[in-house]
Amino acid sequence: MQVNPQKHFFKSLQDKLIFSLCHAHEFKKKPPELNGRFFDRLFHIAEISNLLLMEYDEYISRFMARNDRYAQMEYAKEKGLEADVLKVAKNMLQDGLSIARVARITKLPKEQIVALK
């Protein structure tokens, strides 16, 4: 059975939500009447739930790989910034600033700053 959302009159977001939840499994694609980020996410979830086991495993593998790459990039950025802060702290010490002042400005622990001397 194919449901036509154009035949339904949606008075509110709640009407759209109830309609989409009741009929999502019947749509080949998301109807334009159900537009917006919320319905995009809802239909994405519905697509995932309709995957075969092999397709789902592949989806999860790709999802995890993408998240791993993102985490690696964030870690590299963090480490790069940390290295920059350490260079700045070392330069501040060489310019004669006190350990306490360098710690306050850079937010580094005093022990780490002492180790830079």
N, C-alpha and C positions, 0 to 999 in steps of 0.2 A: 504494500500500500504506500503510495506517495502522498505526503501531506503538503499542501500548498499554503505557506504562511501568508500569502497575499490575500487569501480569503478570510483570514482572521484579522479582526480589528484590535490592535493593541492600545489600550488606554494608558498603560503605565509600564514601568520597568518590571514590575511584578508580573504583569500579564506576559511580557516577553520571556521572563525567566521561567515561569510555569510552563509555557508553551515549549520552550527549548528543552527543558528537562524531560517533558513528556514525549517529545518527538525527535530528539537528537539522533537516536539510533536509526531513524528513517531517512535522514538527509544524506545525499551523496556529497554535498558541499554546504557550507554555511550560507543561509539565505541572507541577502543584503538587508532585509528588514531587521535582522538581529545584528546590528553593527555596534562597534565599540570594542574597547580593549577587553572588557569583562567577557563578552561573548566570543571574542577571538580565543581567549584562554580556555573557556569552557569547551569550545569545539576542538581545540588542540588536545585537550585531555580526552575527549570522546574519541578522537582519532587514535590516540595511543591505546586506549582501552580496547579498540577493535583490532589491534595488531595480532597476528599469529604469534605463537611462542618464539619462533626463530626470528621474526621481524622485531619482536619486542626485545629479545636479547641483543640484537644488532643495534637497536635504538639506544638501549642502556649503555652498551659499549661505547658508542659514539658520544653519548652525553657525558660519560665519565672521562673519556679522553679529552673532550673540550674543556671540562672543568679542571682536569689536571694541567692542561696547557695554561689556562688562566691563572691557576694557583702558582705555577712556575714563573709566569711573567710578573705576578705581584710580588713574589719572593725576591726575584731579581731586582725589581724596582726598589723594594725595601732595603735590600742589601746595598744597592748602589747609593741610595740616600744615606744609609748609615755610614758608608765609607766616606761620603762627602762631608758629613758632620764631623767625623773623626779628623779629616784633613783640616777643616776649619778650626776645630778645637786646638789642634797642634799649632796652627799658625797663630792663634790667639795667645797661646802660651809663649811662643817665640817672640811675640810683640810685647810681652811683659804683663799680660792680664793675670790676675790671681786665679788659682784653681777654683775657688768659690764662685768667682764671677763667671768663669768659663762654664762651670756646672749649671749655674742659673740660666745662662743664655742658651746653651745647647741642650739642656735637659738630660745630659749624660750624668751617670753616677761619678762621684768624686774619685773613686778607686780607678775607674777607667781613664779618667783624665790624668791622674798621677802616673799611670802606666805609659802614657804618651810622652812623658818627659825624657 
